[in-house]
Amino acid sequence: MTFSAKQIADFLHGEIEGNPEVVVETFAKIEEGKPGSITFLANPKYTPYIYETKADIVLVNKDFVPEKPIKATLIKVPDSYAALALLLEMANKNTPEKTGIASNCSIDPSAKIGEKAYIGAFAVIEEKVVIGNNCKIYPQVYVGDNVTIGDNTILYPGVKIYRDCVIGSNCIIHSGAVIGADGFGFSREKEGYRKIPQTGNVIIEDNVEIGANTTIDRAVMGSTIIHRGVKLDNLIQIAHNCEIGQNTAMAAQVGIAGSTKVGENCVFGGQVGLGGHITIGNNVQIGAQSGIISNIKDGSEIIGSPAMPVKSFFRSSLIIPKLPDMYRQLNALEKEIESLKKQLKNQE
């Protein structure tokens, strides 16, 4: 499919600077732009590429002011990254959709499958499962007993949903994710460890996306809850009885210990680790590799391990390279003080 700059600008309600008739048929990163492609500029670090890109159209923010001539046609929008997302979504809708139920999948007679569902080869749907309308269950997915899945949800190949879990509507769960495995619950005894049965489930509300190989453990009792709009990257571990507030986003390799509650609209960088039985407030931002062992108030911005306020962390970071010199100066001052003390004693 091909679109002109004018068609794209009309769709995005953007302003054109350049040739409105130029046509594109593919997307490209700004540093890899080629004729016939559209790209975008959102991160200021990539600004130098806009003057040399071979892409025919570049989406830019309305406040962008070029410092020198640009060959590409610009389309100015309030948020270039959000505009790109809209275009990609539109292009993705034109991809042929999977339909039908494969003859070599296994569906228990008690399961209820909604209209226009796709179920791929070697998928297994167990007893009393309820799957909503327009769902896509890709090959080799396992859906355990009594699981409920809402409308328009996608389970990519190899997803495993254990018994009794609830998945909302418009969710996306990527390959290898495991929802509802046992939480890490053991009591230590003289002979070793006794397993504590994990009798609860996992509830995932609407519009949640879960990355590849992410694991969300079932509760000991009650539910592990992922509220609506949460976005989880790949390789994340969420332990039993945790609760993640709506519209919170976490980057790869975040690990959350049991019974921790995370508020709404939080953002976690990669490899953040949260201790168990703590509460993270709303609108909290935690930088990559931070280790959190206590409650965090609403609106906090923290980083480091152990984590600390962002400003304190950066002030400390500036001091760290100077520590060897400061150590030598401190030793010199201690020697000078000792020398002065001896001189004073001799004068008495």
Secondary structure, DSSP 8 states (H G I E B T S, - for coil): --EEHHHHHHHHT-EEES-TT-EE-EE--GGG--TTEEEE--SGGGGGGGGT---SEEEEETT---SS--SSEEEEES-HHHHHHHHHHHHHHTS----EE-TTSEE-TT-EE-TT-EE-TT-EE-TT-EE-TT-EE-TT-EE-TT-EE-TT-EE-TT-EE-TT-EE-TT-EE-TT-EEEE----EEEETTEEEE-----EEEE-TT-EE-TT-EEE--SSSEEEE-TT-EE-SS-EE-TT-EE-TT-EE-TT-EE-TT-EE-TT-EE-TT-EE-SS-EE-TT-EE-TT-EE-S-B-TT-EEETTTTEEHHHHHHHHHHGGGHHHHHHHHHHHHHHHHHHHHHHHHH-
